[in-house]
Amino acid sequence: METILNTQFDQLQKAIEGIKEAKSKGQSTDEARIATTLMFVALKHANREVKHKIKAGRDKLHLEKCKVDLSRLQLQNLLYEVSHLKKEIVRCQKFKSRDTSLELLSDAEYSSELPDMAKDEEELSSHKQHLHRLDCELRLRKALDKQYSALLSSKQELLQDNLSHAQRYVSFAPALRTLQSATKPLHDALQLSLDVEWKLSAVVKYLPKPLYVLFIVLQSLQRVSEEQSFTAEVVGYESEAQMQELLKEKKFSTLNYRHTKKESGERDKVAEKTNLDEALAPHPLHICLTIGAAGSNQLVLQIRYFDFIKCATVWGQLNCSGNSNGQADANFVHHLLRHLYPNDLGNELPIPGIQYELRSSDLTAEECVRYLKAKDYGKPFCWLQSMCSIATVNSSMLYNHELNLNKNNKEIIDRIARRLNSWQRLSQQIRGLTFKDIDLYSLKENIYPAGLSCSLVQWTAITHEELHSQISDALNTSTADKGITYNSYRAVIVRGSAKMECFIRIPSNYPLEMPLWILNVHWNGCLTAQNNSAIKMMEFWTNSLQPKQLEPNHCVLYAQLFRTIYSFDIFLETEGSMQNTIEYNKEKPYISAFAKRSRSRPYKYIKKGSVFAFKQ
């Protein structure tokens, strides 16, 4: 069709050019015009055929598109069915019968409890055996439930019987008081302390409920313990406690009267404005807990209760038998209490819902904690609330309400005593190193027989900035800051022309975290763990010492210093053998000076057979 159209267009163009040429010559163009007009009829016929073919092609294309759309729709349906079947397969694979979570009887128990049913089960299939087992288990549990109901009813009867007996015993109280007053002269003659205990209980009954529970538990622990490791007493006057109760009742009645009058909003705001001094006034009675034996250093904990914030606080003080630094002792007690348990720094009020109650009084928990610290009332630690059986919610929103008070309180007191002994030993070690009141030859690890060639010439305290001016990977890889502070010291060890500077960082949560040593050797240049592998291994060997590797009542700082000194000796003796001028001869018993490709030094002291020696 395209060829025909092109041919007709060419003929039409030639006819038009012929007419134009004849017209320019002045000839007649009528016949040519008629012939040309007839060409348009043929062109019109061809055009109609073209349109007819285009329409047929479009119809065919539309039919093919419909077939494609139908095929695609069928494909989507099949894909949907496939996905649905996959989900059903996964659901079937994840199907878990509810009986899998039940704790069924074992085969031996099942055979002993139901022997007849066990014989019948052997003839069934595995599925039917399981169904049979579940049916027998249901019958057995129903029987046990009946027994439980019978035991529960008998328990209720026993409780009623105990209640009736208790009521009878209560009726004996007036008669016993009369008997006690009548026999008081006999008590005085026999020098009995019954009257003193009676007066003590009269004071104790005015304690707030949490402190009362704590005092009773401490008294019971004190009586059953063989060693008198702690004492507890109530401090305060009974008259002040009675007066506070009267004022509280009067204030409560006044507030009720004001609410019934419905005064104006401005007067209500003025009347309800909370004074921080009045709101955070502690109870007149508090508990004084003294940990430590008489005649030695004792830790005195004053435990107070605040009714407004519904929690207890503790403030510690160290009573030393000898001369000591008061500020150091205060910091020591502060660190001991705040690092007793992880993530319990006492910087928040751990009482559920206390924030909403404080918000109604235009107060915040941070203001209350700052006020308690400023008044030397202490901090509201979570472990203290557990001793008083107060429910707590910590910073991780974990709810805790300790009920086993005897075990919990004994564990906390023992932990405080252990931490106290550890810190006292550490303070003695620091004092001995500072004043050089130490005999290194008596502090031998693994019964090391030989003497030390190096000597400690200086031990001084340094600032935090001086410690961090040292370049060391140990400082970069230290644990994250969780309220931990550090004390820094500098020790100088000398042997001949060689000098080693030791920078020691002691954390406030010791002994949970051990002291960290950073070593710098000044001999043929400055050698550190950054540029010398032998110093890096020496630093690791010193810091790897743990208390469990030492004997009881260990001295960690002394042991670390001892390791550092003999490691420095070994470094100088092994390194000096490679120098042109031998300054340090071999004095330590080691098998080989270097080992493996890393050329590690023999810092480790071991027993090989019956011989002690240093080894890598």
C-alpha positions in Angstrom: 0.0 0.0 0.0 2.9 2.3 0.7 4.3 1.7 -2.8 0.9 2.5 -4.4 0.6 5.8 -2.4 4.1 6.8 -3.4 3.4 6.1 -7.0 0.2 8.0 -7.0 1.9 11.0 -5.3 4.6 10.9 -7.9 2.1 10.9 -10.8 0.1 13.7 -9.1 3.2 15.8 -8.7 4.1 15.2 -12.4 0.6 16.2 -13.5 0.7 19.3 -11.4 4.1 20.3 -12.8 2.8 19.6 -16.4 -0.2 21.9 -15.8 2.1 24.6 -14.4 4.4 24.3 -17.4 1.5 24.4 -19.9 0.1 27.4 -18.1 3.4 29.2 -18.3 3.5 28.6 -22.1 0.0 29.8 -22.5 -1.4 26.4 -23.6 -4.8 24.9 -22.5 -4.8 23.0 -19.2 -8.4 21.7 -19.1 -7.7 18.2 -20.0 -4.7 18.0 -17.7 -6.8 19.4 -14.8 -9.6 16.8 -15.4 -7.0 14.0 -15.4 -5.4 15.4 -12.3 -8.8 15.6 -10.6 -9.4 11.9 -11.4 -6.0 11.1 -9.7 -7.5 12.5 -6.5 -10.3 10.0 -6.7 -7.7 7.1 -6.8 -5.8 8.8 -3.9 -9.0 9.0 -1.9 -9.7 5.3 -2.5 -6.2 4.4 -1.4 -6.6 6.6 1.7 -9.8 4.8 2.6 -8.0 1.4 2.3 -5.1 2.7 4.6 -7.6 3.8 7.2 -9.4 0.4 7.0 -6.1 -1.4 7.5 -5.1 0.9 10.4 -8.4 0.2 12.1 -8.0 -3.6 11.6 -4.5 -3.3 13.1 -5.8 -1.4 16.1 -8.6 -3.9 16.7 -6.0 -6.7 16.5 -3.7 -4.9 18.9 -6.6 -4.3 21.4 -7.4 -8.0 21.2 -3.8 -8.9 22.0 -3.8 -6.4 24.8 -6.9 -8.0 26.3 -5.2 -11.4 26.1 -2.1 -10.0 27.8 -4.2 -8.4 30.6 -6.1 -11.6 31.1 -2.9 -13.6 31.3 -1.4 -11.1 33.8 -4.5 -11.2 35.9 -4.3 -14.9 36.0 -0.6 -14.7 36.9 -1.4 -12.3 39.8 -4.1 -14.7 41.0 -1.6 -17.6 40.9 1.1 -15.6 42.7 -1.4 -14.6 45.4 -2.4 -18.3 45.8 1.2 -19.2 46.0 1.9 -16.6 48.8 -1.2 -17.7 50.6 -0.1 -21.3 50.5 3.4 -20.4 51.7 1.9 -18.6 54.6 -0.2 -21.6 55.4 2.9 -23.8 55.2 4.8 -21.5 57.6 1.8 -21.4 59.9 1.6 -25.2 59.9 5.4 -25.4 60.5 5.1 -23.0 63.5 2.1 -24.7 64.9 2.7 -25.7 68.4 0.2 -27.6 70.5 -0.7 -26.1 73.9 0.3 -29.3 75.7 4.0 -28.7 74.9 4.1 -26.0 77.6 2.7 -28.3 80.2 4.9 -30.2 82.5 3.7 -33.8 82.1 4.6 -36.7 84.2 7.7 -38.7 83.2 7.4 -42.3 81.9 8.5 -43.7 85.2 6.0 -41.6 87.2 3.2 -42.3 84.7 3.8 -46.0 85.0 3.9 -45.9 88.7 0.8 -43.6 89.1 -1.4 -45.3 86.4 0.0 -48.8 85.7 -3.2 -50.1 84.0 -3.5 -47.2 81.6 0.2 -47.5 80.7 -0.4 -51.2 79.6 -3.3 -50.1 77.4 -1.3 -47.4 75.8 1.3 -49.8 74.3 -1.2 -51.0 71.7 -2.0 -47.5 70.3 -0.2 -45.3 67.8 2.1 -42.5 68.8 -0.6 -39.8 68.3 -3.2 -41.8 70.1 -0.8 -42.6 72.9 -0.2 -38.9 73.3 -3.9 -38.1 73.4 -4.4 -40.9 75.9 -1.5 -39.5 78.0 -3.2 -36.1 78.1 -6.5 -37.6 79.0 -5.0 -39.4 82.0 -3.1 -36.3 83.0 -6.3 -34.3 83.0 -8.0 -36.9 85.3 -5.0 -36.9 87.6 -4.9 -33.1 87.8 -8.6 -33.0 88.6 -8.0 -35.4 91.5 -5.1 -33.2 92.7 -7.3 -30.1 92.5 -9.9 -31.8 94.7 -7.1 -32.6 97.2 -5.9 -29.0 97.1 -9.5 -27.7 97.8 -9.7 -30.0 100.7 -6.4 -28.9 102.1 -7.3 -25.2 101.6 -10.5 -25.7 103.6 -8.6 -27.4 106.4 -6.1 -24.5 106.3 -8.9 -22.0 106.8 -10.2 -24.0 109.7 -6.7 -24.0 111.3 -6.5 -20.2 110.8 -9.7 -19.7 112.5 -8.5 -21.9 115.3 -5.3 -20.0 115.6 -7.2 -16.7 115.6 -9.4 -17.9 118.5 -6.3 -19.0 120.4 -4.6 -15.6 119.7 -7.6 -13.7 121.1 -7.4 -15.8 124.2 -3.7 -15.0 124.6 -4.3 -11.3 124.1 -6.7 -11.4 127.1 -3.7 -12.5 129.2 -1.8 -9.2 128.6 -3.5 -7.2 131.5 -2.8 -10.0 133.9 0.9 -10.2 132.8 1.3 -6.4 133.2 -0.1 -6.7 136.7 2.3 -9.6 137.4 5.2 -7.6 136.1 4.5 -4.6 138.2 4.0 -6.8 141.3 7.3 -8.6 140.7 9.4 -5.5 140.0 11.1 -5.5 143.4 12.2 -9.1 142.7 13.6 -7.9 139.3 15.6 -5.2 141.0 16.9 -7.6 143.6 18.0 -10.1 140.9 19.3 -7.3 138.7 17.3 -8.3 135.7 17.2 -6.1 132.6 13.5 -6.7 131.7 12.6 -3.1 132.6 15.3 -1.7 130.3 14.0 -3.8 127.4 10.5 -2.7 128.1 11.6 1.0 127.9 13.5 0.4 124.7 10.4 -1.1 123.1 8.4 1.9 124.2 10.8 4.2 122.2 10.9 1.8 119.2 7.2 1.8 118.7 7.3 5.5 117.7 9.6 4.8 114.8 8.0 5.1 111.3 7.0 1.8 109.8 10.1 1.3 107.5 12.6 2.1 110.2 10.7 -0.1 112.7 10.9 -3.0 110.3 14.6 -2.3 109.7 15.4 -2.0 113.5 13.6 -5.3 114.3 15.5 -7.1 111.5 18.8 -5.7 112.7 18.0 -6.7 116.3 17.2 -10.3 115.2 20.4 -10.5 113.1 22.5 -9.1 116.0 21.1 -11.6 118.4 21.7 -14.7 116.2 25.1 -13.7 115.0 28.1 -15.1 116.8 30.4 -12.2 116.0 29.2 -8.7 117.1 30.1 -7.1 113.8 27.5 -4.4 114.0 25.2 -2.7 116.5 22.0 -0.8 116.0 20.3 1.7 118.3 17.4 4.2 118.1 18.5 7.8 118.5 16.0 10.5 119.5 13.5 11.4 122.1 10.1 9.8 122.6 8.5 13.2 123.4 9.6 14.7 120.1 8.0 11.8 118.2 4.8 12.2 120.2 4.8 16.0 119.5 5.2 15.4 115.7 2.3 13.0 115.6 0.1 15.6 117.4 1.2 18.3 114.9 0.5 16.0 112.0 -3.0 15.2 113.2 -3.7 18.9 113.8 -2.4 19.9 110.4 -4.5 17.2 108.8 -7.7 18.4 110.5 -6.9 22.0 109.5 -6.4 21.0 105.8 -9.8 19.2 105.8 -11.4 22.3 107.3 -10.0 24.6 104.6 -11.2 22.2 101.9 -14.7 22.3 103.2 -14.8 26.1 103.3 -13.9 26.3 99.6 -11.9 29.6 99.9 -10.8 31.6 96.9 -8.2 30.3 94.5 -5.5 32.8 95.5 -5.8 31.9 99.1 -5.7 28.2 98.3 -2.5 28.7 96.4 -0.8 30.6 99.2 -2.0 28.0 101.8 -0.9 25.0 99.7 2.5 26.3 98.8 5.0 23.9 100.2 8.0 24.9 102.2 11.0 22.7 101.5 12.3 22.9 105.1 9.0 21.8 106.5 8.3 19.2 103.8 11.7 17.5 104.1 11.9 17.5 107.9 13.1 14.0 109.0 11.4 12.0 111.6 12.6 12.8 115.1 13.8 9.2 115.7 16.4 7.7 113.5 18.6 4.5 113.5 22.3 4.6 114.2 24.0 1.5 112.6 27.6 1.0 113.7 29.7 -1.5 111.6 33.0 -2.6 113.0 34.4 -4.0 116.2 34.9 -1.8 119.2 38.5 -0.4 119.5 39.0 -0.3 115.7 37.8 1.9 112.8 34.0 1.9 112.8 31.6 3.0 110.1 28.6 4.9 111.6 25.5 5.0 109.4 22.6 7.3 110.4 19.4 6.2 108.7 16.6 8.7 108.6 13.1 8.5 107.2 11.2 11.3 105.4 7.4 10.9 105.3 7.0 13.5 102.5 9.1 11.6 100.0 8.3 8.2 101.5 11.9 7.0 101.5 14.9 6.6 103.8 18.4 8.2 103.5 21.7 7.2 104.9 24.6 9.4 106.0 27.9 7.8 106.9 30.8 8.8 109.1 34.1 7.0 109.8 35.2 6.9 113.5 39.0 6.2 113.3 40.9 4.9 116.3 44.1 6.9 115.2 44.9 10.1 113.4 43.4 10.5 110.0 42.4 13.0 107.4 38.8 14.0 107.9 38.2 15.1 104.3 39.7 11.9 103.0 37.5 9.9 105.4 34.4 11.7 104.2 35.2 11.0 100.6 36.0 7.4 101.4 32.6 6.9 103.1 30.9 8.7 100.2 32.5 6.4 97.6 31.9 3.3 99.6 28.1 3.9 99.9 27.5 5.1 96.3 29.4 2.2 94.7 28.1 -0.5 96.9 25.9 -1.8 94.0 26.2 -1.0 90.2 24.0 1.9 88.9 22.9 2.8 92.4 24.5 6.3 92.9 21.7 7.7 95.1 21.1 10.7 92.7 17.4 10.1 92.4 14.3 9.2 94.4 13.6 5.6 93.6 10.0 5.6 94.9 7.2 4.7 92.4 5.1 7.7 91.4 6.9 10.2 93.7 7.5 12.6 90.8 3.7 13.1 90.4 3.2 13.8 94.1 6.1 16.3 94.1 4.7 18.0 91.0 1.5 18.8 92.9 3.7 20.6 95.5 5.7 22.5 92.8 8.8 20.5 93.7 11.1 18.2 91.7 13.1 15.1 92.7 16.4 16.9 91.9 15.6 19.7 94.3 14.8 17.2 97.1 18.1 15.3 96.5 20.1 18.5 96.5 18.4 19.6 99.7 19.1 16.3 101.4 22.8 16.4 100.4 23.1 20.0 101.6 21.7 19.2 105.0 23.9 16.1 105.4 21.0 13.8 105.5 22.6 11.5 103.0 21.3 9.9 99.8 18.3 7.6 99.1 20.0 4.5 97.8 18.0 1.6 96.4 19.8 -0.9 98.6 18.8 1.1 101.7 15.1 1.1 100.6 15.3 -2.7 100.2 16.6 -3.0 103.8 13.5 -1.0 105.0 11.2 -3.1 102.8 10.3 -0.1 100.6 9.3 -0.7 97.0 11.6 1.0 94.5 11.9 1.7 90.8 15.4 2.4 89.6 16.6 4.4 86.5 16.0 1.4 84.3 12.3 1.3 85.4 12.7 -2.0 87.2 10.4 -2.6 90.1 11.8 -4.2 93.2 10.2 -5.0 96.6 12.5 -7.1 98.8 10.6 -9.4 101.2 13.4 -11.7 102.4 14.8 -9.0 104.8 17.0 -11.2 107.0 19.0 -12.5 104.1 19.1 -9.2 102.2 20.1 -7.1 105.2 22.8 -9.5 106.2 24.2 -9.6 102.7 24.3 -5.7 102.5 25.9 -5.4 105.9 28.5 -8.0 105.0 29.2 -6.3 101.7 29.7 -2.9 103.5 32.1 -4.6 106.0 34.1 -6.2 103.2 34.3 -2.9 101.3 35.3 -1.1 104.5 38.1 -3.6 105.2 39.3 -3.4 101.6 39.5 0.4 101.6 41.2 0.5 105.0 43.9 -1.9 103.7 44.3 0.2 100.6 44.6 3.4 102.6 47.3 1.8 104.8 49.2 0.7 101.6 49.0 4.2 100.2 50.2 5.7 103.5 53.0 3.2 103.7 54.1 3.9 100.1 54.0 7.7 100.6 56.1 7.6 103.8 58.2 4.6 102.5 57.1 2.6 105.5 57.2 -0.7 103.6 59.5 -3.7 103.4 59.4 -5.1 99.8 61.4 -8.1 100.8 58.5 -9.4 103.0 55.9 -9.0 100.2 56.8 -11.9 97.9 54.5 -13.3 95.3 54.7 -17.1 94.8 57.5 -17.4 97.4 60.0 -15.5 95.2 63.3 -16.1 97.0 65.7 -13.7 95.4 66.1 -10.0 96.3 65.1 -7.0 94.2 67.7 -4.9 92.4 65.5 -1.9 91.8 64.4 0.5 94.5 61.4 2.7 95.0 62.6 6.3 95.6 59.4 8.3 95.3 55.6 7.9 95.7 53.5 11.1 95.4 50.0 12.2 94.6 49.4 13.9 91.2 46.5 15.6 89.5 44.1 14.1 87.1 45.5 16.3 84.3 49.1 15.0 84.9 47.8 11.4 84.6 45.9 12.0 81.3 48.9 13.8 79.8 50.4 10.3 79.5 49.7 8.6 76.1 48.4 5.1 76.8 45.9 2.7 75.3 44.9 1.7 78.9 43.3 5.1 79.4 41.5 5.0 76.1 40.0 1.5 76.7 38.9 2.1 80.3 35.3 1.5 81.3 32.6 4.1 80.8 32.1 6.8 83.4 29.4 5.6 85.9 29.9 8.2 88.6 33.4 6.9 89.2 36.2 9.2 90.3 39.9 8.5 90.4 42.9 9.3 92.6 46.2 9.5 90.8 49.8 8.8 92.0 53.3 8.8 90.6 56.0 6.3 91.6 59.6 6.4 90.6 61.7 3.2 90.5 65.5 3.4 89.9 68.3 0.9 89.1 71.6 2.3 88.1 71.2 4.8 85.2 67.7 3.5 84.4 64.6 5.1 85.8 61.0 4.0 85.5 58.0 6.3 86.1 54.8 4.6 87.2 51.5 6.5 86.9 48.8 4.8 89.1 45.1 5.4 88.8 42.9 4.2 91.7 39.1 4.1 91.1 36.5 5.1 93.7 34.7 1.8 93.2 37.7 -0.3 94.3 37.7 -3.4 94.6 35.2 -3.7 91.9 37.7 -2.1 89.6 41.5 -2.6 90.2 44.2 0.1 90.2 45.6 0.9 86.7 49.4 1.2 86.2 51.0 3.1 83.3 54.7 2.6 82.9 57.4 4.9 81.3 61.0 3.7 81.2 63.8 6.3 80.8 66.8 4.4 79.6 68.4 4.8 76.2 65.4 7.1 75.4 61.8 7.1 76.6 60.2 3.7 76.3 56.4 3.3 76.7 53.8 0.8 75.8 53.2 2.7 72.6 56.7 2.3 71.2 58.0 -0.9 72.9 56.3 -4.3 73.1 58.3 -5.3 76.2 56.9 -2.3 78.2 53.5 -3.1 76.9 53.7 -6.7 78.1 55.2 -5.5 81.5 52.2 -3.1 81.8 49.8 -5.9 81.0 51.4 -8.2 83.5 51.1 -5.7 86.3 47.5 -4.8 85.6 46.4 -8.4 85.2 46.9 -9.1 88.9 43.6 -10.0 90.6 42.8 -10.3 94.4 41.8 -14.0 93.9 45.5 -14.7 93.0 46.7 -13.5 96.4 46.2 -14.7 100.0 43.5 -13.4 102.3 44.0 -9.9 103.7 46.0 -9.2 100.5 47.8 -6.0 99.7 47.0 -5.3 96.0 49.2 -2.2 95.6 52.2 -3.8 97.2 51.8 -6.9 95.0 51.4 -4.8 91.9 54.5 -2.8 92.9 56.4 -6.0 93.5 55.5 -7.3 90.1 56.5 -4.1 88.5 59.9 -3.9 90.2 61.0 -7.5 89.3 59.6 -7.1 85.8 61.7 -4.0 85.4 64.7 -6.0 86.7 64.1 -8.7 84.1 63.6 -6.1 81.3 67.0 -4.4 82.1 68.8 -7.7 82.4 67.4 -9.1 79.1 67.7 -5.8 77.2 71.2 -5.0 78.7 72.6 -8.2 77.3 72.2 -6.8 73.8 74.0 -3.5 74.5 77.6 -2.9 73.7 78.4 -2.0 77.3 76.8 -4.5 79.6 75.5 -2.5 82.6 73.1 -5.1 84.1 74.1 -8.7 84.6 71.7 -11.7 84.8 70.5 -12.1 88.4 67.0 -13.6 88.0 66.5 -17.3 87.3 64.9 -17.4 83.8 65.3 -20.1 81.2 65.4 -17.9 78.0 65.5 -14.1 77.6 63.3 -14.1 74.6 60.6 -16.4 73.2 58.6 -16.7 70.0 58.5 -14.1 67.2 57.2 -11.4 69.5 60.4 -11.7 71.6 58.4 -11.7 74.9 60.2 -11.4 78.1 60.1 -13.9 81.1 57.9 -11.8 83.4 55.8 -14.7 84.7 57.1 -16.5 87.9 56.2 -20.3 87.9 57.2 -23.5 89.5 58.8 -26.1 87.1 59.2 -29.3 89.0 61.0 -28.4 92.2 62.6 -25.3 90.8 61.1 -21.8 90.6 61.9 -19.8 87.5 60.7 -16.9 85.4 59.1 -17.7 82.1 57.3 -16.0 79.2 
